[in-house]
């Protein structure tokens, strides 16, 4: 991360679209570093209505993969509510645990759960799949804990390598019903943290006849989201955040916004 004096945003106006629980730290950081933050959540994160049945038989698997902080949070809520696991003993000792990145690992460690595998450089499916531990997995039973309608790439490749893969979808991403107006137009950059959110932003812009959205500088947290933005018709090349660690995401976003200011 750059020095604090290097991260002054010089009055940059930023529209933050992350879900509420993930937005508060970023909103504070933008204000602290001399920017002006506006909030327009595109998605709402909520648990699914019923615990996925696969969580009741964790001893059936050799590896469990948590793809995000939310995956840990909502899975643990289900596990503890249904007495499958508790904060002291964690998951079955025979079950290896993988986290998509440092932030996800921290969520597990907070719950007294050891983490066996985590990507080193790329905090995504590709980074996880590059680990030595996930190369020779033929015959392994693997459970991926995620939200509904996530990417299929991780499961597809694990299946190609000979593993039996199942999902525990513990949360859902719901589109908010906010309406874009000219009040939001007075911004210099828009931060978007998922492809689903990017799609909803474009849909809102078209529905509410706010074409200015497509001419704003977009800041995203992965090159995959940047590609989606360009496919949707955003005119400026998106700025891609490059955090040194998953848990440094706010710092990475500030660095990216500095390049805009």
Beta strands, then each sheet from edge to edge (+ up, - down):
strand 1: 13-16
strand 2: 36-39
strand 3: 43-47
strand 4: 63-66
strand 5: 96-99
strand 6: 117-118
strand 7: 141-147
strand 8: 164-175
strand 9: 189-192
strand 10: 217-220
strand 11: 239-240
sheet 1: 2+ 1+ 9+ 10+ 11+
sheet 2: 3+ 8- 7- 4- 5- 6-
end
